[in-house]
Amino acid sequence: MSNTGGNLLASDNAEVWPRVLVVDDIEDNRAILQRRLMVAHFEVDEAESGERCLALLETTKYAAILLDYQMPGMDGLETLRHIRARWSKLELPVIIVTARDDDPLIIQCLDQGANDHVAKPFSFPVLVARVRALLKLSADAAAAA
């Protein structure tokens, strides 16, 4: 199914599904998230690094990004800083996904511009609900502008 950049909150019966970008250096993690998000009616692209994420953002409009915190090279926070230099939290929601669940890390991610944080292993229905809630906030803000 092709995403034309239209409705970011497409319902199950709509032709356009929200497109999200999954960024993780571990292929299995990307594949699991991709399969599960597709079942939840999202279009999903994958990036194996922060650099690839930024390159994809130059050519494709995403409704949200699921961004791994710990990656070789450009880590999640550095990638997030580049994203926030161009897009606000309402324009492009970013959820940091990490195996770490300590308060200082969560606070750092939120202070750097993440919309949310989820720790692995996570409840997939909760992750989908968080993504959908952020998409609704973005859509509401765009409608009010």
N, C-alpha and C positions, 0 to 999 in steps of 0.2 A: 504494500500500500504506500502511496506517495504522500508526503507531507508537503503542503504548499505554503507553510508558514502561517496558516489561518488560525482556526480555533485551537487555542492551547488547552482547552478543557473539553475536548471532544468526548461525547458520550459513547457508550458501547455500540450504538447504532450509527454513529456518524462515519462519514467517509474519511475524515482526516483525524489521525491519532496524534497526540502530542509526541514530539520527537525529543528524546533525551540522549545525552552523551554519557557513557560509562567510561571512566578513566581509571585504569588499574594496570600495573605492570605484570600481574599474574593472569595468564590467559584463562585458566579455569574459573577464576573469580568473575572475569568479564563474561564468559560464556554462561555461567549460572545466572547472573543478573540479567543478561540479555534474554535468555529463555523465559525467565519469570516475569520480566517486564512486558515482553510481547504477549504473554498470556493475559496480562492485566491491561492490554490494549494501548501499549506505547510502541512507537517506532523507536528503535535503539541503534545507535552507532557506537563503535568502540574506539578507544584510543589506548595505546600501551604506555604512553608517557605524557608528561606535561607538555613537552614540545609538540607532540602530535595533537594534543587537545587544542592548543593555541592555533595550530595550522588549520584544523577543522573549523574552528570558530571564524576564520577568515572567509569561509565559503558556504557555511551552513548555519541556518538559524535553529537554535535549540530552545526548547521550553524550559529545560533544567539540565543540570550536570550533577552526576554522582561521582565524586572525586576522591580517590584514595589518598590518604595522608602520606603514607610512607612509600616512596618510589625512588629508584636510583636516578641520578641526574637531577632534574628539576622536580622537587618534591611537591606535595599537594599545596602547602602554604605558599610557596613561590609561584606556582601556577595560579593560585587564587589571587595573589597580588596583581598579576598580569590581567586576569579577568576583570577584577574590580577597577582597574585603571580605565577600562572601556565601558563596562556595563554595571549598572546599579544592582542592588539586591532584588529590586522589583523587576528589572528588565531581564535578568538572568539568574534565577535561583541556583545556589550551589549547596549541596549537602556533602559534607565531608564524611567519608566512610573509612573507619580504621579499626584495627584490633585493640587499640588502646582506649580505655574508658576512664582516664583519670581527669579530675576536675581542672588542673592547670592546662592540660591540652585542650579540653573542650572550650575553656574560656579563651585561650589563645586563638583557636579557630574562629570562634564567634567574633572576637575583637578584630580579626583580620578581614572579616567580611563574609564568612560563611553564614548561610541562612539557618543551617541546622547541622547536627552531628549525629551519626548513628555508629554504634560499636558492633563489630563482628563478634560472634554471630548475632544476627538481628532477626527479628520477626519480619518476614516478608510482607504480610498484610499491613503491618505498622509502617514499614518503609513506603509502600504504595500510598497509604493514607497521608503520610508526610509530604510526599511529592505532590499529590493532588491538592493538598491544602496550600502549598506554596504556589502552585499554578493558579489557584483561585485568587489568591492575594494579588498576583501579577495581573491577572485579567481584570480584577476589580479596579486596580490602580490605573490600568490603561484606559478603562471605560470612564473613569472619573477625570482623566486628563483632558 
